[in-house]
């Protein structure tokens, strides 16, 4: 695997902060962050449900594998030098509940949008705080 495309809601403050954080990390696998539902995303991945990608983090590998939700968060961490050992550890049997809990926390942070950086005109978050 050479690169992963991360589709994110560019109108969500938490999503933009997470994207900035990912870009600042030392990447073992290149992460290409593309706004979910954008023309670029639709051209690159014409068969995806682009409305769904605006509601749930979606990561597409260069081999075509698609990861959503918990798996998407995990594969993003796996792509980062400092976080790969944790991602490998969390992918072992019996640890899925921890990944679900962490992904749930990320979803709640997104919903609360720490600091209110959402653009109400275009946000597709399903949470009242993001609208």
N, C-alpha and C positions, 0 to 999 in steps of 0.2 A: 504494500500500500504506500503510495507516494504522497497523496493528498486527500483531504476531506473537505467537502463543502458544507458549511454550517449556515442553515437558513434561520434567520432571526427576525423578530419584529422590530424594525428600525424606529417605530413610534413609541416603544416601551422603554422607559428610562432604565429599568433593571437590565433589559436585554442589551442596550447600548453599553452599559457599564461592564456587563459580562463579556461582550465583544472586545472592548478595550483591554480588559484583563487578559483574555486569550491572546490577543495580538502582542502583548508585552512579554508573554512567557517564551521560554526557549522551547521551540517546537521540534520534535523528532519527526513528525509527519506534518507537512504544511497544511495550515487551516486557511481556507478561503471563505471569508464571511460575506454572505450575500443576503440582502434584504429579502425576507419571505414575501412572495407574491409579486415581486418586482418583475419588470420586463426581462431583466437578465436571468432571474430564476426560472421564469416561464420558458425562455429560449433554451436554457441549459437542461431543464428537466421538464419537457412538455407533458409527460404522462402523470406527473404528481398531482395530487389534489392540493392546489396552492392555497385554497382557503383553510384547509386543515393545517398547513405548514405555518400559517400565521398564528394559530392557537397553541401549537405544540412544537417545541424545538425539534427540528429535523436535520439529520446529518446524512450526507450521501458520500460514499466512498468512491474513489476513482474506478473501482471495479463494478459499480452500480448498486452495491449493497446499500440499503436504506435503514437508518436507525432513527427511532423516535423515542420521546420520553426518557425513561430511565436509561435505556441503552444509548441514547444520543449523548446524555451527560457523561456517561462512562467512557464512551469512545473519544469524546473531547479531552477528558483527563488523560486517557491512554496516549494521546498524541503529544502530550507535554512531558519534557524530560523530567522535571521535578515531581510530577504527579503520576507518572506511569506505574511505579511500584504500588501505589495505593489503588489505582485502577485495576491492575492485575489481581491484587489481593481481594478487592471487592467483587471481582467477576467469578470467584470460586463458589461452588455450591454452598448453600446455606447463608450466603451473605447478601442475597437479593433484598432482604428487608431493610438493610442499612442503605443500600442504593436507593430504594424507594423512599426512605425517610429523607435522605439528602436531596433527592429530586423534588420531593414534596416541599421541603424547605425552600428550595430555589423557586418553586411555583408560588409559594406564599410571599417570598421577597418580591417576585415579579408583580404579584397582585398588590402589594403594598407600595411598590415602586419607590422605595427608600429615597425620599427627597422630592417626589412629585415631578420628575422630569419627563412625563408623558406628553405627547402631542395629541390632545383630545380630538383634533380634526381627523387623524388617521389611524389611531390605535385600534387594533383588532383584538386586544386582550378581552377575555370574557369576564373580567373582574370590574366591578363598579369603580374601584380606585384607579384603574388605568384608563377609564373613559373620560 
